[in-house]
């Protein structure tokens, strides 16, 4: 099979935000704090956001930043307090759906600070939201999966049944059905963002059920590695990487995937804040 190059897309994002006077000052430095739900070496979501922070740091000479990794959603409020009181951050990026309520509460608690929440839907005067329209990428991946499956069974390993993940699974399934109406899509839930062992077990279970194409929302390359293992043994399982390039973990299995250059968004958001826009 001719390998299809991984898709890379940065699409629209929304800033539901009214900037506060006093935060923006062209002559001052700006300090941003980033909170990640997983380790920055996860090869998935948190890794991609960390690459975004580094991108912004290289391009904005007036920017200082700090990050905290592997923060549970229940611990988000405490880490926000630490970044504001201890690290003296002006802007906080909370990069997990489950941080939403804590971010809104922090916005009320710190009215002179700015908060940006990735993937959420709640906003306030000083709390904005941003995301990429990844469902479009998932739809294209679904088309590929539907065309490639020989068994008419496609699998998906999902982290949590939240709007973001369900939207992506729906788009993936619609893509599968568009080219292969006979195919079915099976989902296994992990109830975790980063769980390499659970992801491997879920992927193996889907393969045992007859699935020969797998996509996922989990921040490790475990599903890709399962696909590569079965492919090397003579039973091809096609896989689609998640948020970071993962082809090296499945050179004969990984077909495509979805990538986001969060750095472009981060730099745009921070530049606008710094310029008072």
N, C-alpha and C positions, 0 to 999 in steps of 0.2 A: 504494500500500500504506500502510495506517495504521501509523505508526511505533510500535514497542513501547518503552516506557521501559526504560532499563537497569536490571538487577537489582542491588540492593545488599544484601549479606548478611554478617552476622558470626555465625558458628555456634560450635560447641564447640571448645575447645582444651584441651590437656593440659599440666599442669605436673608433670613427673616429677622432683621436686626436694625435697630436704631442706635447709632453710635452716641456715646455720651461725650459731652464737651469736657475737656480736661484730660481725657485719655490720649487724644490725638495731639501731638506736638512734633512738628517736623525736626525740631532740634534735639529731641530726647531719644534715648535708647528705649527699645521696647523689649520686654521679657515675656516669653510664652512658655507655658507648661503643658506637656502632653501626657495624657493618662492612657495606658494600653491595657487591654484585658488579658493579653497573653505575653509570652516572652518575645523579645525583638528578633530572636533567632528561630521563630516558628516557621519561617518560609511562607507564611500566609498573610493574614490580615494585619497583625501587629507589625510584622516585618515591613510590609508595604507602607504603613503609616510612618514607621521610623525612617524609611528612605525619603518620605515626604518631608519630614522635619529636617533631615540633613540637606536636602535640596534647598529648602528655604534658608537655612543657615549660610549656605555658600553664596546665595544671591542677594541677601539683604544685610549689608554691612552694619546696620544699626540694631540688628536683632541678636538677643541673647535667648537661650532656651534651655530647658531641662525636661527630662522625661522620667516617668515611673512605670515600670513594666509589671505584668502579672498582677494586676489589681482586680480583686473580686468586685463584682457589682455592689455587694453589700458594703464594701470598704471605700467606695468612691468618695463619699462626703468627707471622710477623714483625710484622704489624700489631697482633695481640693483645698481644705483648710491648711494643710502643710505647704502646698505650693504657693498659696497666697500669703500666709503669715510668715512662714519660714524662708521661702525662696523669693518672696516679693514679686511674684508674677503679675503682669498686667492683663494677660489673656490666657484663658485655659481652654485647651482642646480636649474634650471627652470623647473617646473614639469607640464606644460600644453602645448598642441599643439600650442595654440594661442600666446605663448611667443616666438615663433621661431624667427621671424624677429628682435624683440628687443634683443634677445640673440646674434644673429649674429652681430648686430650693436654694442653691448657692447663689443664683442670680439675685434672689430676694435678699439674701444675707449680705452680699457684697455688691451693692448697687453701683459702685464706681469701677467695677471690673467688667470685662467682657468675656463671655463664654460662647464657645462654638461646639455644638453637639453633632456628631456624625451619625446619620441614619435615623434620627428621631423625628418626631412630628410636633413636639411642644416647643413654644417659643415665648419669649418675654422681651421687655424693652432692651435688655442687655444680654439676651440669650438668642443666638442664631442657630440655624441648622444647615447642613450641607450633605450632599451625597452625589453619587454618579448613577446614571440610569442603566444599571447593570443588567436589568431584565432583558434588554435588547441583545446583549452578548449571550445570555443564557438561551435565548430563543435560537440564535444562530448555532450554538453548541448542540441544542436539541435537534436541529435539522441534520447535523452531522451524525449524531448518535442514532437517529432514526434511519439514516441511510446506511450506516455501518453494521447495525445489529443483524446477526444471522438468526437469532433465536426469537426475535420480536419481544425481547424483554430488556428493559433499560432500568438501571437502578440509580438511586440518589441517596447519599448519606447526609442527613441534615443535622445541624447543631441544635437549634431551638425552633419551635413552631411560632415564630414571630412574623409580623407583616413582611419584613425584608426577605426572609428566607422563603416564606410561602410564595411571595411574588416571583422569586427566582425559580422555584420549582414549577410553578404554573407556566412560566414562560418557556422553560426547558421542555415541559410536557407538550405544550402547544407546538413547539418546533418539531418534536418527535412525531406527533400526529400529522403534521403538515405533509410529511414525506412518507410516512408509514402508518396508515390508519389502523393496522392490525396490532401494532406494538402497544405494550403496556408499560407504565412507569411505577416502580415500587420504591417506597421510601422507608428508610430506617432512621429513627431519631436517636441522637446521642445525649441530648440535654447537657451539652458542654461545648464550649468554643474550641478548646484545645485538649484533645484526648486521643493521642496517637494509638494507644492500645484499643480503645473502644472503636475508633474509626476502622482499624484493621479488621476487627471482629465483624463489624457491620458490613464492610465490603466483602469479606469472605462469605458471609451469610447470603448476601445478594447474589454472588457468583454461584453459590451452591443451589440457589433457587432458579438458576438459569440465566441470570442477567449477564450480558457480555459487553455492556457499555455503562460506565459509571461516572457520574458527576457528584460534587459534594460541596458542603459548607462546613469546613473544619480546618483549623490552621496548622496542619502538618501535611507532608506528602505521603501519608500512610496509604491512602486509597490508590495513588499513583503507583506505589511500590507493589501493592497487591496485584494491580493490573499487569505490571511488568513481569511479576513472578509467573502468573498464569500464561502470559504470552510467550515467555521463554520456554515454558513446558509444552508448548504446542497448541494451547487453547487461547486464542487472542481475546483479550479484554481491553476495550478501548476506554481511555480515561480523559478527563477534562480538568485541567489544573485550576486552582482557586487563588486569585488575587496576587500571586507572585509566580514567576517563571519556575516550573517544576519539571521541565522536560528531562533534565539530567537524572531524575529519579525513575523515569520511565521512557527511555529513548525509543522503545518499540511499542509503547502503549499510549503515551500522551499524544493526543491528537490536536487539541487546541485548549482554550480556557478563556478566562477573563482577567484583564489586568487594569489597574487604575494607577495613574501617576498622581498620587495625592499631593506631591510637591507643588504642582502647578496651582492647585486649589489653595494650599497652605500659603504660598507666597502671595497670591492674589488677595486673600483675606487679610493677611498681615499688612500688606502694602496699603490696602484701603484704610485699615484702622490707623496706621501710622500717619497717613495723609489726611485723616479726618473725614473721609468720604462715607 
